[in-house]
Amino acid sequence: MAPGLVHAVLRDGVLRAESDPRPVIWWSLTKTVVAAAALRLVEQGALSLDDPLPERPYTLRQLLRHSAGLPTYGGPEYHGAVARGEAPWSDERMLVHANADTPLYAPDQGWAYSNAGYLFGRRLIEAATGQSFGDALRALVLDPLDLSGTRIVTLPQELEATVWGNPTGYHPGWVYHGLLIGPARDAVRFLDGIGRLLEPGSWEAMRDPYPVGGTLEGRPWTQPDYGLGLMTGEWGDAGRVYGHSGVGHTVAALYAFADLPGRPVVAAFAPGSDEAVVENEALRLVLTGQT
C-alpha cells in the first residue's frame, strides 16, 4: 500500500473499508459533481444539454466531455503566481491567459482536457439556480445523497483541516470550476449514488464514452474514454471502470468497477502529484480482495 494512503471501499452498496474519516481534497473529482448537478438542471428544464451557449459555438454536453475545443489554463505564469501565493486571478484574466476565445478545434472535432471549460459549466449552474456554487451543489447533489461531510471551499485555511493540510497556503480560488473537500466515504457513496440520483437517460449520457486516445504510461488504463464528467473505459483484467482522478499538491482517484463482483467503488487519496499511484492502488485494492 502506498505510504499515507487514505481510502474507502463500497461493495454491494455497503461501506466495507474506511481508513480515515477526515476530509481530503477532491481536486478534479469535483468535475463529476459539477456534471451531475448540470444534468439534474437539464432534467428540470433549467439548462439545455445540446443548445449552444449564448455567443459561444459549443454546448453543455461538449463542455462536460471536453470536446468543445477549449484550451486549459496553466503554464509558467499561472504556476508561478500560484507558487508565490498570489491571490487568484479573476475569471476574465484566466480566460484571456488561456486563450479561451481561440479554439483548439471545432466542437466535437477533437478532444482536449480543459479545466477552463468547466468554469463555463459552473457559471451555467449558478445562473440557472440563482445560488452560490456551493449552495447549488448542495441542493442538487450533496444533500439528496446525504453527503453531509463534503463541501465547496473558497479559502486557504479551509484546506488546513484536510488530512495533509495546506503547507503551501494553496488558494482554492485557483481551481476555477470549484473545489470540494470531503471524506473518502462520501466520495464512494457519491459515485455509487449518481445512477439513482439521475434519470436513466441522464445516467446513460454521463457514461457514454468519447474516445480520447491510447493507453496512459504507468497507469492502469488499457482503453481510456471520457463521458460527461466521468473518465470511462477499461483497466485490463478489471474490465470496465468509470470515475475520475485528480491532482494538486495531493492526488485523488475515485472509480467504480462495473464488471467485478459486488460492483466495488474505490476512492484512494495520497500525498504527491502522481495520479498513477492512486489509480494503481485502487486497482490493487479490488483485485487482491482486501476490501
C-alpha positions in Angstrom: 0.0 0.0 0.0 1.3 3.5 -0.9 2.6 5.4 2.2 -0.1 7.6 3.7 -2.9 6.3 1.5 -6.4 7.3 2.6 -9.1 5.1 1.1 -12.7 3.9 1.3 -14.4 1.0 -0.4 -18.0 0.3 -1.1 -19.1 -3.2 -2.3 -22.7 -4.3 -2.9 -23.7 -0.8 -1.8 -22.2 -1.2 1.7 -19.2 0.6 3.0 -16.6 -2.2 3.6 -13.4 -0.2 4.4 -12.6 3.3 5.5 -9.0 4.2 6.6 -9.6 7.8 7.8 -12.8 9.7 8.4 -11.2 13.2 7.9 -11.8 15.2 4.8 -9.4 15.1 1.8 -9.2 17.3 -1.3 -11.2 16.0 -4.2 -9.5 18.1 -6.9 -11.0 17.1 -10.3 -13.4 14.6 -8.7 -15.3 17.9 -8.3 -15.9 17.8 -12.1 -18.0 14.7 -11.7 -20.2 16.5 -9.2 -20.4 19.5 -11.5 -21.6 17.3 -14.3 -24.2 15.6 -12.1 -25.6 18.9 -10.9 -25.8 20.2 -14.5 -27.6 17.1 -15.6 -30.1 17.5 -12.8 -30.8 21.0 -14.1 -31.2 19.6 -17.6 -33.8 17.2 -16.3 -35.6 20.1 -14.7 -35.6 22.1 -17.9 -33.4 24.8 -16.5 -30.5 24.0 -18.8 -30.1 22.6 -22.3 -27.6 19.9 -23.0 -27.4 20.4 -26.7 -28.2 24.1 -27.4 -25.1 26.3 -28.0 -24.2 28.6 -25.1 -25.0 32.3 -25.7 -22.4 33.8 -28.1 -20.5 30.5 -27.9 -20.2 27.8 -30.5 -20.3 24.8 -28.1 -22.9 23.1 -25.9 -23.0 22.0 -22.3 -22.6 18.4 -23.5 -19.4 19.3 -25.3 -18.1 21.2 -22.3 -18.7 18.4 -19.9 -16.9 15.8 -22.1 -14.0 18.2 -23.1 -14.9 18.1 -26.8 -15.8 21.8 -27.0 -12.3 22.8 -28.3 -11.4 25.0 -25.3 -7.8 25.1 -24.2 -7.0 24.7 -20.5 -5.2 27.1 -18.2 -1.7 26.7 -16.8 1.8 27.4 -18.0 4.7 29.2 -16.2 2.9 32.5 -15.5 -0.1 30.7 -13.9 2.0 28.2 -11.9 4.4 31.0 -10.8 1.6 33.0 -9.5 0.3 30.0 -7.5 3.7 29.2 -6.2 4.2 32.8 -5.0 1.0 32.7 -3.1 -0.7 35.4 -5.1 -4.4 36.0 -5.0 -6.2 34.0 -7.7 -6.8 35.9 -11.0 -10.2 37.0 -12.0 -12.1 34.6 -14.2 -11.7 37.1 -17.1 -7.9 37.3 -16.7 -7.6 33.5 -16.6 -9.7 33.1 -19.7 -7.6 35.6 -21.6 -4.4 33.9 -20.3 -5.8 30.5 -21.5 -6.8 32.0 -25.0 -10.3 30.7 -24.4 -11.6 32.6 -27.4 -9.1 30.8 -29.7 -10.4 27.2 -30.0 -8.1 24.3 -30.5 -10.6 22.7 -32.9 -14.2 23.0 -33.9 -16.6 21.4 -31.3 -16.6 17.6 -31.5 -13.7 17.6 -33.9 -11.2 16.6 -31.2 -10.7 16.1 -27.5 -8.6 18.1 -25.1 -9.0 18.1 -21.3 -10.0 21.7 -20.3 -10.3 23.0 -16.7 -11.3 26.3 -18.3 -14.3 24.6 -19.9 -15.7 23.6 -16.6 -15.7 27.2 -15.4 -18.5 27.7 -18.0 -20.3 24.7 -16.6 -20.1 26.3 -13.1 -21.4 29.6 -14.4 -24.4 27.9 -16.1 -25.3 26.2 -12.8 -25.0 29.4 -10.8 -27.1 31.3 -13.4 -29.8 28.7 -13.6 -30.2 28.4 -9.8 -29.5 31.9 -8.7 -27.4 30.4 -5.9 -23.8 30.4 -4.9 -22.0 27.5 -6.4 -21.6 25.7 -3.1 -25.3 26.1 -2.3 -26.3 24.9 -5.7 -24.2 21.7 -5.5 -25.5 21.0 -2.0 -29.2 21.3 -3.2 -28.7 19.4 -6.4 -26.3 16.6 -5.4 -24.8 16.6 -1.9 -28.0 16.8 0.2 -30.0 14.3 -1.9 -27.2 11.8 -1.5 -26.7 12.7 2.2 -23.1 13.7 1.8 -23.0 16.0 4.8 -19.2 15.9 5.2 -18.5 17.3 1.7 -18.5 21.0 0.7 -17.0 23.6 -1.6 -14.1 25.5 -0.1 -13.1 29.1 -1.1 -10.3 30.0 1.4 -6.8 28.6 2.0 -7.5 28.0 5.7 -10.3 25.7 4.9 -7.8 23.3 3.3 -5.9 23.1 6.6 -8.5 20.7 8.0 -7.8 18.1 5.3 -5.6 15.1 6.0 -2.4 16.5 4.7 -3.2 20.1 5.5 -2.2 23.0 3.3 1.5 23.6 3.9 2.0 25.9 0.9 -1.1 28.0 1.6 -2.7 27.0 -1.7 -5.7 29.1 -2.5 -8.7 27.1 -3.8 -9.7 30.0 -6.0 -7.1 28.8 -8.5 -9.5 26.0 -9.3 -11.9 27.9 -11.4 -14.6 25.2 -11.6 -14.7 24.9 -7.8 -13.0 22.7 -5.3 -14.7 20.1 -3.0 -13.3 18.6 0.2 -14.9 15.7 2.0 -14.2 12.2 3.5 -13.3 9.3 1.3 -16.5 7.6 2.4 -18.6 10.4 0.9 -16.7 10.0 -2.4 -17.6 6.3 -2.8 -21.2 7.0 -1.8 -21.4 9.8 -4.3 -20.2 7.7 -7.2 -22.4 4.8 -6.2 -25.4 7.1 -5.9 -25.3 9.0 -9.2 -27.2 6.4 -11.1 -30.1 6.6 -8.6 -30.0 10.4 -8.4 -30.2 11.0 -12.1 -32.9 9.8 -14.6 -31.9 6.8 -16.6 -31.3 8.8 -19.8 -29.0 11.3 -18.0 -27.1 8.5 -16.3 -26.6 6.8 -19.7 -25.4 10.0 -21.3 -23.0 10.6 -18.5 -21.3 7.2 -19.2 -21.5 7.4 -23.0 -17.8 7.1 -24.0 -16.0 9.6 -26.2 -12.6 8.3 -27.3 -9.6 10.2 -26.0 -6.6 8.3 -27.3 -4.3 5.5 -26.4 -3.0 4.0 -23.1 -1.5 6.2 -20.4 2.0 5.2 -19.4 2.2 3.7 -15.9 -1.5 3.9 -15.3 -4.0 1.0 -15.5 -5.9 2.4 -18.4 -6.0 0.0 -21.4 -8.8 1.9 -23.1 -9.4 5.4 -21.9 -12.6 7.3 -22.8 -14.5 10.2 -21.4 -18.2 10.7 -20.7 -19.8 13.7 -19.1 -17.6 14.5 -16.1 -16.6 10.8 -16.0 -13.4 9.2 -17.1 -14.5 5.8 -18.5 -13.0 2.9 -20.3 -11.2 -0.3 -19.3 -8.5 -1.3 -16.8 -7.2 -4.6 -18.2 -8.4 -7.6 -16.3 -10.6 -5.4 -14.0 -12.8 -4.6 -17.0 -15.0 -1.5 -17.3 -14.5 1.4 -14.9 -15.9 4.9 -14.6 -15.0 7.7 -12.2 -12.3 10.4 -12.1 -8.8 11.2 -11.0 -7.4 14.5 -9.8 -4.2 16.1 -8.8 -2.9 19.2 -7.0 -0.5 19.0 -4.1 -2.2 15.7 -3.3 -3.7 13.1 -5.7 -7.2 11.5 -5.8 -8.8 8.6 -7.6 -12.5 7.5 -7.5 -13.6 4.6 -9.6 -16.5 2.1 -9.9 -15.6 -1.3 -11.3 -18.7 -2.3 -13.3 -17.5 -5.9 -14.2 -16.3 -7.1 -10.8 -18.4 -9.0 -8.2 -20.2 -6.6 -6.0 -19.5 -3.7 -8.3 -17.0 -2.2 -5.9 -16.4 1.5 -5.7 -13.0 2.6 -4.5 -11.7 6.0 -3.5 -7.9 6.5 -2.9 -6.1 9.6 -1.9 -2.4 10.2 -1.2 0.3 12.9 -0.9 2.3 13.7 -4.0 1.3 14.5 -7.6 1.3 11.2 -9.4 -2.2 10.0 -10.5 -0.8 6.6 -11.4 -0.1 6.0 -7.6 -3.7 6.3 -6.6 -5.2 4.6 -9.7 -2.9 1.6 -9.2 -3.8 1.5 -5.5 -7.5 1.5 -6.3 -6.9 -1.4 -8.7 -4.8 -3.3 -6.2 -7.4 -3.0 -3.5 -10.1 -4.6 -5.6 -8.0 -7.3 -7.3 -6.3 -8.5 -4.1 -9.6 -8.9 -2.3 -8.5 -6.7 0.6 -11.9 -5.0 0.5 
